Amino acid sequence: MNPRSEPRLADTLNTAIVVLDERNRPIYLNSAAEQFLGTSYSAALKSGFDTVFAANPLLAETIREALATQQVMTLREIELVLAHESTRVADCAITPRPDYPRARVMLEFNDIERHLRISRDARINSLQMTTRQMMRGLAHELKNPLGGLRGAAQLLERELPDERLTEYTRIILQETDRLRGLIDRMLGPIDRPDCHWVNVHEPLEQVRQLLRIEAGDKPLDWQLDYDPSIPDVWADRDQLVQVLLNLARNAVQAMREGNTPEPRLTFRTRVLRQFTIHGKRHRLAVRIDVEDNGPGVPEDLVETLFLPMVSGRAGGSGLGLSLAQTIAERHQGMIEFVPKRGLTRFSLILPIHPDGDHAPGRKAPNE
């Protein structure tokens, strides 16, 4: 009898349950386990779990320890590499010699990635809001003395008897204007989004054309992984171009500065269902990935990546990602940094429409 075909109470659980025999072949997988592992029972039966253990040595070692001690062991917040090099974060309980025919070990995986992401996003969003308020207060305080400094320099320039001395006042005016421009960028975009229904692939293609022109004859491998079924989103098209251009340009610059031997830039689009953004669950959302194979983001910058004045590049102002995140938030979306093995991925996540997935007077596409 095929154990997977037997109706069992475990099939109704959200916890992924895997029972393995002495050869690391599955005796039983519930439905949650198939979804968690990204495979079916028949495929897992054919391939076995040796490849899973080879990719996850900590899990394999803990199983050996549990079998040796005959004690139930638990791994907390372990990052697992699963099918197709995908990763999941989970708690894992390991039960040696469970009461199940031919069973060697039972694994129970509790997928906590979504909860960790929501918690992390809330923490980072709170930090960003606090920092942004502080920066806005500082910027407003600096604007007044800069205005007085500029006015005084203009008056001084008119009174100077020697025109050669005006070179110094021009430097004062230029630097004052540069600082005012920096402050305006710190304050973020002033214009509110002018939203319409937008096909997200159009701004992506515009960004790709701009970067191809900038790249000239420098090598860059483009990978396009578009989901043609993605509905339009309620957004400001020009602001989407601004955000995506910032993310893609950062990726290209990072690959060039890191001397990546075969630079590759991937644009990917996907639909997300029942997705939570800043504590609000949306029935439909869109995820736009900008992924590169460059040197990656330094680990010490991950938590502060979207804060103003934080940059991992020499000469970077540290304002680009902060402003991009501000634009995303004005669309009730967010930008998420997803570290992967050998890859750097930034994801722009937007609700189809922030108010019930449709704009007044029109139903959401594909609804």
N, C-alpha and C positions, 0 to 999 in steps of 0.2 A: 504493500500500500504506500502511496506517496504521502508522507507526513504533511506536506504543505497543503494538500487538498483536504485534510481533515478539518472540519469546522471546530474552531477553538475560541475560547473566550479571549485569548491574547490578541486575536485579530481585531478586536474592538479597542485596544489600547493605543495611546499615542506613543508609548515607549517602544522603541525598536528592540525586539527580542530575537536573538540568534542562538541556536543550539548546534554545536559542532561535534563531530565524532573524532575518533583517534587519528584520522588522516586529515583533519581540518576541513572536512567536507560538511556542508550544512545538512543537518537532519530536519531542522525546522527554522523558518523565517516567517514572522508575522507580516502583515501588510505594511505596518509602520517601518519595519526593517528594510523591506524592499524599497520603500520611498527614501529612507535615510541613506542607504547604501548606493542608490541609483542603479539597481539591478533587479532582476527577477529571480525567483527561486531556482528555476531551471538553468539560468545562466550562471548563478552562483554554484549550483551543483556541478556544472561542467568545469568551471575554472577553479573551484575550491577557494580557500582563504589564505593560502600561502603568500600570494601576491599582496594581499592586504597587510599581512604581518610583516612582510619585507619592507613595505613602505612606512610602517608604523612600529619601529623597534621597541618603543616604550610599552606599547600595548602587548606585544609578543612577550617581552621580558616579564611583565606583570602577570600574564597568564601562567607562565612557567613557575613563577613564585607562588601563585595561588594554588597550583596543582601540587607543588612540593610541600606546602604548609597545610593544605586542605582547609584554607581559610578564605572566606569571601573578602575580596579586595575591591577598592573603589578608586578610580582615577577621576579627578576633578578638572574640568575645563581643559580637556585634552584636545589638541588640534589633530584631526585625523585626515590623512590623504586617502581619498576613496576613488571611485571609478572616474576615468578620464581626467585624473590629476586634480579633481575638485577637492576642496577642503571643507570640513565641518567641525564645529566646536561642540563638544558634548561631555556630559558626565557618563562614566562607564562603570557599571558594577559587574564583577567577574565572579561567577559561582562555579567552583570546581565540582565535578561529578554530580550534576543535578539528578533528581529522580525522574529520569527520562530514558527510555530504551536506547542503548548504544551511545549515550551522551558522554562526552569527555568534559565539556565546559559549556556554560551558558553565559552569554554576554547580553547585558541590558544597556542600551544607549539612550540617554535622554538628551535630545537636541536642545541646547541652550543658546545657540547662536543668535536667534531672533531676540531673546531677552537681553543678551549681552549687547547687541547692536542698539536696541532701544535705550538701554541704560547708558551706553557710551555716548550716543547721540544727544541724550538729554544733558549729560554732564558737559559735553563739549559746547552744546548750544548755550547753556547757562554761562559758561566761561566766556564765550564769544560776546554775549549780550553785555556782560559786566565790563569786559574790555572795551567794547565799542562805545558804551556810555562814557567811560573814562576818557577815551580818545576824543570823543565829540566835545566833552567839556574842556579838555586841554586845547583842542583846535580852536574853539571859540575864544578862549582866553588869549591865544596867540594872534588871532586875526586883528584885534584892535591895535596892539603895539606895532604890528607890521604895517598897518595902514598909516599910522603916524610916522613911522620910519620912512615910508615911501614918500609921503607928502613933504617931510623935511628935506629929503634928498632932492626932490624936484625944486623946492624953493632955493636950496643951496646952489643948485646948478645954474639958476638964473642970475645969482648974485656973484658968481665967480668971475674975477677979472681976466683970468687966463683960460682960454678955451682948452688948453692941454690938460687942465685940472679936471675938466668934466669927465675924463676917462674914469676917474674914481667914483664919481657920482653915478655914472652909468653902471658900474659894477654893482654898486649898492642897489640900484633899481632892478637890475637883472636878477640878483640873488634874492631880493625881496619878492619878486614875481615868482621865482622858482619855489620859494618856501610857501607862498600862497597857493600855488598849484598843488604842492604836496599836501597841504592841509585840506584842500578841496577833495583830493583823492581819498584822504583819510576819512572824510565825512561821508564818503560813498556817493553813489548815483543819486541825483536829485529827482530826476523824472520818474514818475510812477509808471509801471508797466502799461503799455497800450496794447491790451490783449485782443487777440483774434484767434480763430482756429488755425493751427499751424501744423503742417506735416514736418515732423522733427528731422526727416531726412534731407529736407531742403537746406536748413542752416548748416547741417553737417557737410553737405556737398559744397556749399559756399566756403566753409572753412578749409575744406580739402583743396579747393582751387587756389585760395589765397596762399596756403602753405606750399603748394607745388610751385607757385611763382617765386616765393621767397627762397625755396630750396635750390632753384636753378638746376645745375647739373650734379648737385651733391646727392649721393645715393640715399634713398629712403623707400623701404618696402611698405606699401599700403595694404592693409587687410580690412576688407569691408564685410561685416557680418550683420546685415540688416534683416529685421523681421518685417516683411511686407504687410503683415496683418495688423500692425500697430495703428491704433486710431489717432486722429489729430489731437493735439493738446491745446488748451486755452492759455495762450502765452503771448509775450511780446517777442516777435521774431528777431528784431534787431538786438535785443538784450540776450536772446539765446545765442546768437552769433558771437556776441561779446564774451559770454561765459565759455562757450566751446572753443573759441579761438585762444582764449587764455590757457585753458587746460592743454590743448594740443600744442600750442607754441612752447609751453613749459616742457612738455615731453620731448619735443624735437631738440630744444636747447640742452636739456639734460643728457640726451643721447650723444650730442655732439661734444659737449664738454667732458663727458665720460669716455669719449673715443670708443663708443659701442661699435664693434666690428661690422655687424650686419644690422643696422638700425631698422626697427619695424614698428609701425604705428597702426593700431587697430581701432576702428570705430565699430561699436556693437550696440544694437538696440534690442530691448526686450520689454514685454508687458509684465507688470507685477500685479497680482490680485490680492485684495485684502491686505494692503501694505500700510504700515503705520509710519507716519512722518510727524515728528514733533508732538507725539502723543495723540494724534488724530488718525483714525483708520480710514483709508480710502479704498473704495471698491476696486478702482482701477488706477494704476499709475504706470509711468513709463520710465525705464532706466536706460540712460545713454552712457556707455562706457567709452573712455579714452584710455587706451592701454598701450604701454611701450615696454620694450625689453632693455631699457637703459639701466644705469647703476642703482636706481631706486632712491627712496627717501631715507636719510639718516634716521636711525631708530630714536635718537634723542629729540627729533623734531615732530614725531608722529602726533603726539597729544596737542601740540601747539601750532600745527601746520596752518590752520585757517585764521590764526590771530594776526592782527596788523603788525607790520614791521618784522615778521618772522620769515626768513628765506633760507633755503638750502643751497642757493647758488651765489657764487661770488658776484658782487655788483647788483644783486637783485634787491628791489625796493621792499619786498615783503608785503605789498599791497594787493597784488593781482588776485591771489586765492581768496583773500579776505573780501574783496569787492565782488568776486564771482559768487561767493557764498551768500553775500548780502542780496544779490540779484535773485539767486535761487530761493532764498527765504521770502522775498517779496512775491514770488509765485507760489508760496506755501510749499516749496520743495526744499531740497538740500543737496549738497555735494558730499559724497562719501569717499573716503580714501580706503582702498582695499588692498593691503599688501598680499602679494602672491609669490610663489616660488619663481624667482628669476624674472618677475614682471612687476610693473607698477601700474595700478589701475585707479583712475578717478571716475566716479559714477555720478552723473547728474540725474537726480530722481525727482520727477514732477508728477503731481496728480493730473489726471486727465482734465479735471476742472475742480477747483478747491471747494465748490459748493454743489455737492451732489452729482459730480461728474458730468454736468451739462450746463451750458450757458443759457441765460434767459432767451426764450424764443427759438431755441434750437436743441434738438436732442443730440446727445453725444454720439459720435460715429460708432457704428457697430453695436449700438445699444438695442 
